[in-house]
Amino acid sequence: MNTVLLANIIKIRWLAILGQLITLLVITFILNYSIPFMESIFVVSLSLLVNVLSYFLQKKNPTLSYKKTFIFLIYDITQLIALIYLTGGMFNPFIILILAPIIISASYLPAFWTILLSLYSILLIFFINVYSIPFNWNQTFITPPIYNLGILVALIITIIFIAIYAYLFASSARKISNALSEAKLQLSNQKKTTEVAYLSAAAVHELSTPLNTIFLVINDLINEKVFMKNTFLMKDIKLLKSQAERCKQILLRLSKNPNNLKDNFFEKIKIIDLIKINFDKFNDNKILSISYNNFDKEYKIFFKDEINYALGNIIQNSILYSNSKIKIFLELNKDNFFIKIEDDGTGFAKDVLDKLGEPYISKNKKGMGLGIFIAKNLIENMKGEIAFYNSKNNNAIVEIKFDKAILIL
């Protein structure tokens, strides 16, 4: 899977090269410290060459696979440690930059590659802790052995901590991003299905009139004496009539499709009808009970795929986990409109209840856990709110709240 843009790595490496060159020049020519300058410039030049080659590689393929990204990060860590080796080892303050490739790996790569990169970094730290070219401080610089050990341990712990920390947060972000993409795909499919339904409804409406005219003409032709005497022409006329009858049956089947109840995206629909449509769509012999509080059965809403899909997802879940009955309670107060959906199942488990609405959280651990996540996001995008809790009888309740203005009273 290609997820990392090579252009970003090239830009970051240009910044690193510039920073390394400036640091080497300042230390050597302004602060007048003695370091292996030419060797250090050679190491920086290697990165310069790698970046130029990467630029041409980018033209062929702008993204990197996990493996190629790992190789690039391995090189960046190795190049940095080579500079650290030449300029003081563990006491070089820039050693902290070894965390940068670790963070990139944890943010974009699977755990396997991040673990490998972290282990490699720790091995290099052990190496320069023992082998490095001392920095000439031009003054006495003595540190206790315990302090040296503390730096080593601190670096190792920091690498491990940062790798885990960044990976967990990035993993969570990736899950949410994937789930949102799935939600957009599901909604897009829903809209396409609705559009097809509208087209079929329009076809039924538009074709019925010319088809009736065709039937009138054919019937007149059948009764004409000229054609009655000509068996060959009569045979063709009856064939036309049979095909027209076939067209009529096809249009009849299309007209009976429940998805074709609406022929306009902005058509008003009763809340009750919207609930019943979704209940009938997923029902498997369960009973639906609807009750009201200060709510009129005739109240309508502008039909939208978002609310249809969200409500359908919640009702489908209630049917799936109920024993025999689904209760829906509609309430209207001064400012808000409420839909409460309750099933007579075993309720929400405590370990799931607090996480409902997050991606990949499923009650039965079998599904993808995206249904409620998608419904929650769709409802919130319509300025609504959704809550999950259990009743006193331990029945699962999903409560949806909208602004009263959404209703057509």
FITORLO-395950 format. One record per residue: residue in three letters; x, y, z of N, C-alpha, C in turn. Coordinates in steps of 0.001 Angstrom, whole numbers, padded with zeros to 6 digits, always signed. Each point is the difference from the previous one (the first is absolute). Layout:
N
ALAXYZXYZXYZ/...
This chain:
409
MET+000853-001207+000000-000853+001207+000000+000879+001245+000000/ASN-000211+000941-000931+000784+001212-000112-000696+001137+000748/THR+000612+000455+001099-000637+001028+000818+000893+001207+000241/VAL+001312-000109-000245+000942+001066+000314+000423+000684-001292/LEU-000115+001331-000022+000441+000756-001165+001505+000201+000064/LEU+000689-000410-001065+001451+000151-000058+000387+001472+000050/ALA-000845+000864-000554+000291+001442-000002+000171+000541+001417/ASN-000796-000509+000939+000106+000470+001394+001337-000399+000616/ILE+000431-001234-000268+001294-000455+000528+001130+000820-000605/ILE-000109+000316-001306+001028+000807-000662+000088+001391+000640/LYS-001154+000613+000261-000014+001337+000613+000618-000029+001400/ILE-000371-001010+000775+000542-000107+001368+001512-000197-000048/ARG+000469-000817-000951+001437-000261-000089+000758+001250-000452/TRP-000606+000831-000880+000655+001249-000383+000199+000893+001227/LEU-001022+000050+000854+000125+000800+001238+001116-000548+000886/ALA+000069-001350+000096+001041-000630+000815+001393+000313-000558/ILE+000141-000102-001324+001302+000280-000630+000415+001442+000260/LEU-000943+000931-000180+000299+001415+000239+000404+000234+001451/GLY-000752-000585+000933+000317+000154+001421+001357-000592+000352/GLN+000317-001162-000571+001289-000644+000275+001160+000833-000530/LEU-000149+000532-001222+001072+000826-000577+000233+001262+000818/ILE-001091+000679+000380+000133+001232+000791+000677-000298+001334/THR-000407-001085+000658+000581-000368+001301+001493-000285-000125/LEU+000395-000759-001033+001417-000324-000191+000827+001256-000276/LEU-000539+000904-000813+000725+001228-000322+000138+000915+001220/VAL-001065+000108+000784+000044+000842+001204+000995-000551+001009/ILE-000040-001320+000234+000906-000614+000984+001460+000158-000424/THR+000261-000167-001317+001387+000010-000475+000554+001401-000187/PHE-000759+000900-000625+000564+001287-000408-000409+001179+000885/ILE-001043-000159+000783-000399+001109+000887+000394-000298+001446/LEU-000330-001227+000454+000358-000373+001381+001406-000566+000105/ASN+000597-000319-001165+001392-000463-000069+000264-001286+000777/TYR-000942-000911-000045+000211-001322+000594+000584-000927-001059/SER+000806-000943+000463+000648-000942-000910-000835-001270-000113/ILE-000496-000254-001211-000754-001227-000272+000471-000575-001332/PRO-000264-001278-000268+000332-000576-001325-000906+000624-001071/PHE+000383+001224-000433-000892+000784-000856-000239-000660-001351/MET+001073-000432-000674-000150-000564-001331-000802-001298+000038/GLU+000255-000830+001016-000761-001248+000130-001494+000300+000219/SER-000268+001019+000818-001391+000376+000265-000682+000536-001261/ILE+000753+000825-000771-000552+000516-001256-000285-001146-000967/PHE+000855-001005+000010-000222-001161-000869-001308-000711+000366/VAL-000266-000165+001287-001238-000660+000454-001230+000821-000424/VAL+000103+001334+000136-001115+000859-000425-000182-000084-001514/SER+001114-000096-000737-000064-000088-001461-000720-001269-000454/LEU+000136-001067+000772-000718-001234-000328-001512+000240+000014/SER-000460+000747+001010-001434+000320+000063-000411+000873-001168/LEU+000884+000904-000397-000262+000849-001156-000199-000853-001256/LEU+000874-000983-000181-000093-000900-001151-001273-000833+000055/VAL-000303-000533+001185-001221-000806+000168-001244+000822-000316/ASN-000009+001259+000413-001166+000837-000247-000172+000324-001484/VAL+001108+000208-000695-000081+000257-001444-000535-001232-000719/LEU+000489-001175+000383-000495-001244-000603-001472-000217+000345/SER-000374+000365+001227-001401-000144+000415-000917+000874-000835/TYR+000518+001169-000405-000801+000916-000814-000366-000647-001334/PHE+000948-000684-000625-000286-000681-001266-000887-001220+000207/LEU+000173-000658+001143-000857-001140+000325-001442+000437+000199/GLN-000173+001198+000536-001335+000532+000265-000805+000176-001287/LYS+000684+000336-001102-000694+000198-001270-000647-001285-000500/LYS+000620-001154+000297-000553-001283-000432-001118-000462+000925/ASN+000196+000204+001281-001006-000447+000975+000006+000966+001190/PRO-001012+000856+000125+000007+001023+001054-000207-000550+001413/THR-000475-001242+000124-000234-000581+001329+000950-001153+000258/LEU+000187-000286+001274+000905-001077+000420-000775-001124+000677/SER+000425-001222-000255-000551-001137+000730+000556+000024+001418/TYR-000564-000818+000865+000489-000073+001381+001476-000390+000043/LYS+000375-000968-000828+001380-000498+000002+000974+001085-000440/LYS-000336+000727-001078+000893+001051-000496+000096+001157+000995/THR-001109+000331+000639+000032+001045+001020+000918-000402+001147/PHE-000087-001260+000396+000855-000527+001068+001473+000130-000375/ILE+000347-000333-001255+001399+000086-000458+000478+001452+000048/PHE-000837+000932-000440+000368+001419+000057+000248+000446+001441/LEU-000859-000431+000910+000154+000392+001411+001237-000642+000626/ILE+000301-001241-000399+001223-000665+000459+001216+000830-000415/TYR-000022+000468-001264+001121+000821-000469+000101+001294+000818/ASP-001112+000677+000231+000031+001275+000724+000562-000164+001406/ILE-000385-001076+000675+000523-000246+001348+001492-000305-000057/THR+000407-000807-000978+001413-000368-000138+000848+001228-000297/GLN-000491+000876-000882+000743+001217-000340+000146+000911+001213/LEU-001069+000128+000781+000056+000845+001197+000993-000556+001019/ILE-000059-001312+000214+000910-000620+000969+001447+000115-000469/ALA+000228-000039-001314+001359+000165-000525+000541+001384+000356/LEU-000849+001026-000137+000410+001356+000386+000229+000107+001507/ILE-000897-000627+000758+000152+000008+001466+001301-000687+000399/TYR+000339-001093-000680+001246-000745+000256+001213+000910-000205/LEU-000049+000832-001037+001138+000867-000324+000079+001228+000894/THR-001086+000319+000706-000042+001279+000732-000394-000156+001469/GLY+000577-000968+000659-000149-000071+001451-000807-001141+000546/GLY-000704-000737-000837-000739-001169+000474-001181+000373+000875/MET-000145-000671+001118-001165+000154+000881-000154+001413+000551/PHE+001109+000768+000026-000070+001338+000576-000362+001065-001036/ASN-000225-000409-001223-000457+000936-001022-001493+000277+000226/PRO-000381+001246+000265-001407+000298+000329-000976-000321-001130/PHE+000510-000096-001233-000883-000272-001135-000382-001478-000114/ILE+000467-000814+000940-000357-001419-000034-001506-000209+000180/ILE-000659+000998+000590-001450-000097+000209-000756-000100-001333/LEU+000642+000453-001104-000652-000038-001315-000228-001417-000501/ILE+000581-000978+000665-000228-001389-000395-001475-000383+000163/LEU-000718+000798+000791-001427-000275+000213-000852+000342-001223/ALA+000479+000911-000867-000810+000449-001144-000399-001157-000926/PRO+000952-000845-000464-000403-001134-000845-000911-000992+000730/ILE+000189-000125+001319-000855-000907+000786-001445+000498-000021/ILE-000176+001300+000167-001348+000582-000004-000661-000181-001363/ILE+000773+000232-001078-000550-000184-001354-000428-001444-000201/SER+000841-000937+000421-000325-001419-000144-001249-000368+000782/ALA-000081+000457+001254-001162-000327+000836-001278+000616-000544/SER+000120+001138-000688-001179+000693-000515-000532-000616-001280/TYR+000874-000590-000812-000424-000444-001322+000172-001492-000265/LEU+000899-000662+000704+000298-001396-000306-000663-000946+001000/PRO-000209-001259-000396-000515-000992+000951+000972-000224+001157/ALA-000512-000599+001059+000794-000190+001225+001285-000784-000260/PHE-000050-000976-000905+001162-000846-000277+001203+000832-000419/TRP-000201+000937-000947+001110+000811-000489+000486+000976+001069/THR-000906+000514+000800+000388+000934+001065+000832-000703+001074/ILE-000363-001223+000321+000778-000777+000982+001415-000252-000520/LEU+000101-000393-001277+001325-000233-000599+000845+001263+000026/LEU-000611+001125-000369+000739+001264-000036+000439+000421+001405/SER-000860-000214+000984+000344+000351+001389+001151-000858+000511/LEU-000039-001299-000292+001088-000898+000422+001316+000398-000661/TYR-000075+000337-001282+001205+000434-000717+000568+001266+000618/SER-000867+000944+000355+000447+001254+000621+000659-000256+001346/ILE-000583-000900+000773+000566-000319+001324+001380-000635-000153/LEU+000154-000878-000993+001311-000620-000255+001042+001060-000361/LEU-000386+000976-000817+000934+001063-000375+000373+000863+001200/ILE-000941+000216+000892+000282+000788+001205+000998-000733+000887/PHE-000190-001317+000139+000985-000799+000750+001387+000116-000635/PHE+000023+000017-001352+001280+000065-000714+000724+001310+000291/ILE-000694+001150-000181+000704+001271+000194+000247+000293+001474/ASN-000675-000733+000874+000295+000147+001430+001383-000549+000323/VAL+000420-000975-000821+001316-000622+000210+001030+000572-000967/TYR-000399+000169-001271+000939+000447-001033-000451+001342-000576/SER+000810+000999+000119-000246+001302-000615+001262+000847+000108/ILE+000076+001036-000827+001141+000920+000048-000325+001103+000993/PRO+000767+000096+001079-000308+001000+001038+000030+001423-000562/PHE-000837+000821+000569-000063+001403-000409+001011+000801+000823/ASN+000773+000824-000672+001004+000819+000686-000662+001262+000552/TRP-000333-000041+001290-000743+001099+000618+000873+001223+000332/ASN+001291-000142-000129+000944+001086+000343-000082+000378+001477/GLN-000554-000863+000793-000066+000211+001443-000316-001331+000663/THR+000152-000067+001300-000245-001252+000716-001483-000333-000020/PHE-000294-001218-000436-001411-000440-000072-000064-001437+000505/ILE-000328-000131+001274-000027-001330+000622-001406-000263+000531/THR-000524-001164-000330-001329-000391+000502+000118-001321+000743/PRO-000779-000171+001074+000036-001263+000739-000495-001150-000874/PRO+000495-001202+000212-000460-001168-000784-001504-000208+000106/ILE-000566+000285+001175-001443-000184+000177-000790+000939-000911/TYR+000553+001202-000245-000658+000946-000901+000037-000507-001437/ASN+001160-000548-000386+000121-000580-001347-001019-001123-000191/LEU-000122-000848+001037-000970-001089-000075-001423+000547-000058/GLY-000233+001085+000736-001335+000612+000001-000402+000511-001380/ILE+000957+000614-000710-000281+000475-001362-000367-001159-000910/LEU+000764-001091+000119-000247-001183-000836-001390-000572+000268/VAL-000314-000199+001279-001301-000571+000365-001135+000934-000387/ALA+000193+001300+000213-001038+000985-000333-000309-000004-001499/LEU+001046-000100-000815-000206-000025-001449-000769-001249-000428/ILE+000362-001123+000561-000665-001263-000354-001470+000036+000419/ILE-000252+000445+001230-001385+000083+000484-000806+000992-000845/THR+000636+001128-000366-000699+001004-000805-000369-000551-001371/ILE+000916-000745-000615-000288-000606-001305-001189-000940+000101/ILE+000006-000848+001018-001095-000968+000171-001311+000730+000284/PHE+000048+000981+000905-001214+000729+000378-000579+000766-001184/ILE+000863+000749-000706-000470+000803-001136-000578-000901-001085/ALA+000655-001151-000250-000485-000923-001031-001404-000497+000340/ILE-000202-000415+001255-001315-000504+000414-001031+001123+000007/TYR+000387+001141+000551-000902+001148+000119-000481+000456-001383/ALA+000951+000219-000908-000355+000482-001342-000805-001037-000763/TYR+000360-001273+000162-000698-001058-000735-001460-000107+000434/LEU-000237+000061+001311-001370-000124+000503-000874+001148-000485/PHE+000528+001223+000068-000794+001144-000448-000200-000016-001507/ALA+001049-000357-000742-000121-000053-001459-000936-001118-000421/SER+000066-001129+000720-000879-001128-000316-001455+000384+000206/SER-000268+000716+001086-001360+000463+000266-000468+000957-001095/ALA+000878+000906-000410-000347+000949-001062-000264-000723-001317/ARG+000812-001038-000276-000198-000759-001242-001333-000720+000022/LYS-000362-000559+001152-001281-000696+000106-001168+000943-000259/ILE+000078+001176+000609-001076+000975-000181-000069+000456-001455/SER+001179+000225-000599+000041+000418-001400-000594-001069-000910/ASN+000379-001269+000246-000540-001099-000812-001502-000138+000183/ALA-000432+000160+001255-001430-000129+000273-000792+001127-000661/LEU+000546+001212+000017-000671+001113-000659-000064-000211-001513/SER+001067-000574-000549-000002-000319-001437-001077-001033-000302/GLU-000111-000984+000901-001034-001021-000170-001388+000621+000099/ALA-000143+000956+000928-001293+000678+000155-000364+000768-001271/LYS+000985+000700-000566-000251+000750-001236-000373-000943-001139/LEU+000686-001161-000043-000304-000976-001052-001409-000548+000150/GLN-000372-000320+001251-001334-000538+000251-001071+001019-000370/LEU+000235+001262+000377-000978+001034-000310-000077+000244-001508/SER+001164-000060-000657+000022+000160-001453-000792-001104-000684/ASN+000179-001241+000488-000762-001125-000562-001490+000171+000238/GLN-000339+000498+001218-001408+000237+000323-000608+001022-000944/LYS+000751+001058-000275-000505+001046-000888-000153-000516-001425/LYS+000960-000833-000429-000100-000563-001348-001225-000903-000127/THR-000248-000788+001072-001184-000863-000006-001270+000828-000079/THR-000012+001090+000771-001170+000877-000019-000192+000640-001374/GLU+001103+000419-000609-000083+000616-001324-000559-000971-001031/VAL+000455-001279+000091-000525-001020-000912-001500-000177+000228/ALA-000405+000019+001294-001422-000139+000315-000805+001163-000579/TYR+000561+001220+000103-000698+001157-000561-000134-000120-001523/LEU+001061-000487-000637-000036-000160-001456-001056-001014-000417/SER-000080-001105+000763-000997-001019-000339-001416+000532+000213/ALA-000173+000791+001083-001323+000595+000237-000360+000975-001112/ALA+001004+000792-000437-000240+000940-001089-000312-000739-001302/ALA+000705-001140-000205-000243-000794-001214-001429-000542-000023/VAL-000453-000485+001159-001374-000517+000090-000990+001104-000357/HIS+000240+001175+000578-000923+001118-000218+000001+000484-001452/GLU+001200+000145-000557+000125+000570-001336-000413-000982-001099/LEU+000260-001302+000200-000269-000983-001051-001441-000513-000001/SER-000695+000197+001106-001358-000540+000075-000936+000656-001024/THR+000153+001300-000194-000886+000705-000949+000210-000457-001450/PRO+001238+000012-000544+000169-000483-001372-000335-001479-000155/LEU+000195-000787+001057-000320-001418-000081-001513-000206-000133/ASN-000770+000795+000723-001463-000085-000115-000458+000378-001410/THR+000678+000997-000585-000326+000393-001371+000299-001140-000973/ILE+001117-000674+000221+000370-001146-000857-001066-001084+000079/PHE-000519-000263+001201-001041-001023+000169-001275+000381-000762/LEU-000358+001301+000063-001198+000444-000706+000138-000198-001513/VAL+001162+000353-000526+000236-000144-001443+000002-001466-000411/ILE+000659-000847+000800+000076-001431-000323-001393-000630+000008/ASN-000811+000369+000998-001361-000549+000077-000837+000436-001204/ASP+000194+001240-000426-000709+000468-001203+000431-000783-001237/LEU+001295-000266-000098+000516-000748-001155-000529-001432-000034/ILE-000109-000593+001196-000498-001387+000060-001442-000083-000499/ASN-000766+001061+000249-001420-000003-000403-000228+000453-001452/GLU+001071+000428-000669-000134+000395-001402-000175-001227-000898/LYS-000962+000054-000898-000283-001144-000874+001184-000325-000915/VAL+000705+001052-000422+001132-000215-000910+001033-000922+000620/PHE+000280+000228+001276+001025-000800+000682-000546-001357+000446/MET-001331-000038+000259-000609-001274+000394+000089-001025-001126/LYS-000058+000461-001231+000071-000906-001145+001435-000416-000310/ASN+000969+000847+000408+001414-000290-000286+000630-000671+001214/THR+000159-001298-000048+000510-000759+001163+001438+000360+000342/PHE+000789+000325-000993+001411+000335+000268+000116+001314+000767/LEU-000753+001026-000447+000027+001287+000709-000604-000112+001390/MET-001079-000809+000107-000637-000188+001306+000954-000660+000978/LYS+000806-000926-000510+000985-000678+000854+001006+001004+000552/ASP+000440+000941-000836+000946+001031+000447-000643+000966+000995/ILE-001246+000340-000247-000704+000917+000907-000156-000633+001387/LYS-000361-001277+000015-000156-000695+001296+001345-000139+000717/LEU+001073-000132-000782+001336-000042+000606+000320+001354+000655/LEU-000341+001089-000696+000191+001339+000575-000785+000153+001296/LYS-001225-000498-000003-000831+000111+001198+000586-000793+001160/SER+000519-001194-000299+000580-000832+001070+001235+000672+000606/GLN+000822+000650-000855+001182+000692+000502-000382+001248+000795/ALA-001082+000662-000435-000493+001153+000757-000511-000434+001369/GLU-000661-001179+000030-000453-000561+001277+001188-000298+000905/ARG+001069-000470-000589+001213-000294+000777+000575+001278+000609/CYS+000026+001069-000830+000465+001291+000517-000865+000475+001159/LYS-001297-000220-000115-000934+000411+001041+000284-000739+001303/GLN+000297-001307-000096+000303-000790+001199+001306+000452+000654/ILE+000982+000332-000840+001279+000476+000553-000203+001306+000761/LEU-000761+000915-000584-000279+001275+000669-000795-000203+001278/LEU-000881-001002-000002-000797-000303+001182+000889-000482+001137/ARG+000983-000846-000338+000934-000492+001026+000840+001143+000568/LEU+000439+000899-000882+000777+001147+000468-000809+000884+000934/SER-001272+000178-000320-000858+000871+000808-000257-000569+001381/LYS+000143-001340+000156-000243-000633+001298+001246-000010+000890/ASN+001139+000463-000520+001231+000057+000788-000175+001001+001140/PRO+000157-000412+001248-000201+000918+001128+000955+001175-000001/ASN+001156-000158-000697+000939+001114-000037-000492+001138-000864/ASN-001052-000274-000800-000495+001004-000925-001173+000794+000578/LEU-000120+000005+001324-001082+000757+000627+000171+001498-000221/LYS+001256+000409-000287+000279+001419-000172+000562+000231-001382/ASP-000427+001049-000649+000543+000317-001308+000722+001347+000008/ASN+000302+000505+001182+000738+001240+000103+000826-000028+001279/PHE+001290+000375-000117+000890-000073+001155-000480+000863+001148/PHE-000667+001089-000314-000440+000938+001029-001452-000222+000401/GLU-000560-001152-000312-001389-000256+000349-000167-000116+001508/LYS-001095+000487+000499-000304-000119+001417-000511-001412+000276/ILE+000413-000552+001118-000443-001334+000378-000338-000004+001481/LYS-001042-000721+000369-000378-000109+001409+001071-000768+000761/ILE+000281+000453+001219+000954-000710+000853-000442-001444+000194/ILE-001288-000183+000191-000548-001347+000202+000294-000892-001205/ASP-000202+000554-001203+000246-000780-001218+001472-000357-000139/LEU+000868+000960+000345+001437-000252-000089+000415-001131+000939/ILE-000565+000001+001201+000285-001076+000965-000511-001334-000514/LYS-001231-000015-000504-000602-001256-000462+000727-000577-001218/ILE+000427+000885-000905+000743-000462-001175+001266-000729+000425/ASN+000746+000588+000938+001246-000618+000451-000252-001238+000849/PHE-001086+000004+000761-000326-001181+000792-000367-001174-000919/ASP-000836+000272-000995-000402-001057-000933+001177-000524-000812/LYS+000964+000877-000253+001155-000401-000805+000839-001075+000707/PHE+000123+000101+001333+000870-000905+000746-000756-000978+000903/ASN-001314+000094+000049-000769-000789+000958+000045-001493-000304/ASP+000129-000795+001069-000076-001460-000123-001008-000535+001027/ASN-001247+000414-000189-001110-000433+000863+000034+000606+001396/LYS+000637+001158+000156-000045+000714+001271-001197+000961-000015/ILE-000417+000436+001193-001163+000882+000138+000475+001427+000226/LEU-000637+000956-000702+000325+001412+000161-001108+000703+000765/SER+000383+000726+001042-000952+000775+000789+000470+001457+000026/ILE-000883+000930-000405+000349+001421-000039-000924+000764+000947/SER+000586+000794+000892-000792+000815+000921+000435+001463-000131/TYR-000842+000940+000523+000206+001423-000245-000186+000800+001284/ASN+000694+001123+000046-000207+000969+001071+000086+001397-000615/ASN-001157+000667-000033-000074+001328-000607+000500-000040-001454/PHE-000321-001066-000690+000490-000193-001370-001156-000439-000894/ASP-000129+000646-001146-001063-000308-000953+000510-000992-001042/LYS-000811-001008-000300+000383-001011-000978+000246+000591-001385/GLU-000581+001171-000262+000112+000595-001333+001246+000866-000172/TYR+000790+000158+001059+001204+000822-000120+000932-000598-001043/LYS+000577+000885-000840+000855-000454-001092+001408+000569+000132/ILE+000867-000488-000885+001386+000452-000057+000428-000033-001458/PHE+000938+000864-000395+000537-000093-001345+000833-001276-000100/PHE-000319-000813-000992+000706-001274-000137+001456+000241-000405/LYS+000911-000613+000746+001425+000035-000327+000567-001404+000153/ASP+000931-000334-000879+000635-001313+000104+000719-000161+001334/GLU+000549+001119+000518+000763-000083+001254-000867-000507+001153/ILE-001169+000625+000181-000842-000406+001125-000618-001378-000256/ASN-000291-000296-001254-000543-001313-000343+001011-001098+000311/TYR+001251+000219-000379+001042-001009+000220+000320-000143+001485/ALA+000098+001135+000706+000314-000036+001432-001101-000720+000776/LEU-001256+000380-000260-001126-000624+000696-000093-001483-000353/GLY+000262-000327-001272-000032-001399-000421+001041-000838+000710/ASN+001205+000556+000186+001065-000730+000705-000388-000306+001439/ILE-000578+000994+000678-000364-000174+001411-001150-000995+000140/ILE-001007+000123-000855-001136-000932+000049+000458-001419-000331/GLN+000887-000126-000966+000523-001323-000354+000696-000654+001195/ASN+000812+000784+000730+000673-000529+001188-000995-000410+001071/SER-001043+000813+000191-001014-000317+001013-000713-001302-000348/ILE-000336-000171-001271-000656-001243-000437+000919-001189+000209/LEU+001276+000193-000319+000978-001090+000107+000148-000504+001432/TYR-000016+000927+000982+000268-000393+001384-001262-000129+000859/SER-001157+000246-000593-001239-000127+000778-000452-001458+000061/ASN-000854-000286+000974-000592-001335+000090-001263-000093-000854/SER-000892+000980+000164-001249-000062-000766-000608+001359-000307/LYS+000434+001060+000700-000709+001267-000120+000944+001198-000040/ILE-000363+000981-000846+000715+001275-000081-000979+001105+000389/LYS+000387+000834+000956-000825+001134+000405+000649+001290-000476/ILE-000786+000853-000645+000496+001301-000438-000893+001079+000603/PHE+000642+000942+000673-000716+001051+000723+000350+001342-000627/LEU-001003+000729-000457+000184+001305-000626-000493+001097+000929/GLU+000833+001000+000211-000347+001061+000946+000413+001354-000554/LEU-000803+000996+000291+000277+001365-000436-000178+000940+001181/ASN+001029+000811+000268-000166+001026+001030+000197+001376-000637/LYS+000235+000989+000799+000057+001371-000510+001093+000201-001042/ASP+001152-000653+000200+001150+000258-000880+000456-001203-000810/ASN-000264-001220+000504+000618-001179-000600-001000-001090-000360/PHE+000430-000856-000903-000765-001156-000446+000826-001246+000299/PHE-000609-000999+000660+000718-001192+000448-000549-001263-000667/ILE+000910-000909-000351-000368-001353-000428+000737-000967+000923/LYS-000739-000780+000775+000599-001008+000870-000328-001382-000540/ILE+001026-000775-000239-000163-001351-000545+000467-000994+001054/GLU-000925-000863+000431+000298-000954+001076-000341-001413-000471/ASP+000906-000929+000269-000293-001411-000311-000066-000806+001286/ASP-000587-001181-000068-000170-000832+001201+001077-001067+000108/GLY+001196+000341-000493+001120-000938+000095+000709+000103+001339/THR+001281-000364-000001+000772-000062+001249+000670+001322+000353/GLY-000201+001031-000809+000587+001309+000300+001451+000098-000437/PHE+000558+001190+000174+001404+000235-000349+000905-000535+001105/ALA+001040-000717-000389+000983-000465+000975+000772+001196+000552/LYS+000408-000080+001264+000676+001125+000645+001312+000353-000688/ASP+000727-001017-000475+001292+000259-000627-000147+000608-001392/VAL-001205-000064-000569-000250+000538-001340-000692+001362+000072/LEU-000815+000192+001034-000866+001181+000089+000770+001306-000107/ASP+001117+000117+000724+000761+001248+000006+000710+000263-001328/LYS+000169-001049-000806+000743+000147-001257-000902+000083-001218/LEU-001320-000167+000196-000907+000035-001142+000095+001335-000734/GLY+000045-000070-001303+000180+001185-000816+001405+000130-000523/GLU+000938-000773+000594+001356-000044-000521+000061-001040-001115/PRO+000947+000164-000954+000082-000988-001089+000501-001346+000497/TYR-000462-001051-000631+000425-001371+000254-000361-000482+001409/ILE-001089+000528+000556-000536-000489+001270-001300-000722-000313/SER-000022-001315+000211-001166-000808-000342-000471-000757+001224/LYS-001331-000077+000155-000561-000677+001168+000317-001487+000002/ASN-000049-000618-001191+000213-001440-000056+001398-000375-000453/LYS+000866+001003-000232+001390-000219-000395+000120-000669-001369/LYS-001095-000138-000717+000034-000664-001301-000013+001008-001143/GLY-000787+001061+000133-000088+000993-001054+001190+000945+000036/MET+000031+000926-000977+001084+000979-000062-000160+001092+001050/GLY-001213+000134+000539-000216+001021+001004-000091+001399-000576/LEU-000382+000101-001279-000071+001308-000647-001413+000553-000083/GLY-001010-000852+000180-001380+000433-000160-000360+001148+000918/ILE+000242-000168+001304-000320+001039+000977+000905+001214-000195/PHE+001263-000245-000320+000939+001100-000241-000484+000874-001154/ILE-000427-000642-001088-000495+000744-001156-001265+000767+000365/ALA-000928-000685+000683-001255+000644+000399+000271+001214+000893/LYS+000898-000157+000954+000334+001088+000930+000541+001210-000760/ASN+000921-000240-000941+000592+001099-000748-001019+000683-000904/LEU-000885-000786-000616-001017+000582-000869-000955+000883+000801/ILE-000403-000493+001181-000916+000766+000851+000670+001282+000497/GLU+001250-000087+000419+000707+001183+000486+000254+001003-001121/ASN+000198-000495-001232+000169+000901-001141-001285+000767-000302/MET-001148-000550+000430-001285+000691-000170-000354+000807+001256/LYS+001021+000291+000824-000150+000800+001224-000849-000726+001051/GLY-000030-001314-000069-000731-000780+000989+000928-000600+001038/GLU-000589-000689+000967+000760-000675+001049-000522-001426+000155/ILE+000876-000904+000433-000402-001384+000201+000602-000495+001310/ALA-000779-000766+000757+000454-000525+001295-000382-001475+000094/PHE+000810-000764+000715-000232-001427+000188-000032-000303+001499/TYR-001022-000717+000441-000066-000391+001407-000976-001169+000154/ASN-000028-000563+001199-000902-001110+000306-001140+000488+000887/SER-001178-000568-000205-001161+000347+000825+000102-000683+001357/LYS-000971+000265+000867-000034-000659+001308-000143-001508-000142/ASN-000623-000429-001073-000171-001429-000271+001173-000579-000789/ASN+001061+000800-000119+001207-000406-000722-000250-000237-001490/ASN-000897+000803-000563-000219-000034-001450+000828+001115-000647/ALA+000549-000272-001178+000822+000983-000700-000880+001125-000554/ILE+000428+001244+000230-000724+001166-000508+000972+000892-000776/VAL-000426+000392-001185+000738+000995-000790-000892+001224-000107/GLU+000493+001125+000472-000795+001230-000006+000614+001013-000958/ILE-000805+000445-000956+000432+000985-000992-000725+001311+000265/LYS+000754+001090+000006-000598+001310+000247+000326+000946-001147/PHE-001052+000633-000545+000161+001008-001040-000640+001303+000459/ASP+000447+001068-000605-000676+001278+000218-001424-000082-000561/LYS-000908+000605+000692-001406-000039-000411-000193+000530-001427/ALA+000894+000893-000434-000145+000640-001316+000113-000999-001144/ILE+000521-001207+000272+000151-000995-001053-001370-000548-000448/LEU-001000+000124+000887-001319-000532-000309-000835+000980-000827/ILE-000913-000557-000759-000982+000798-000727-001335-000209+000700/LEU-000424+000962+000805-001182-000162+000838-001275+000332-000749/
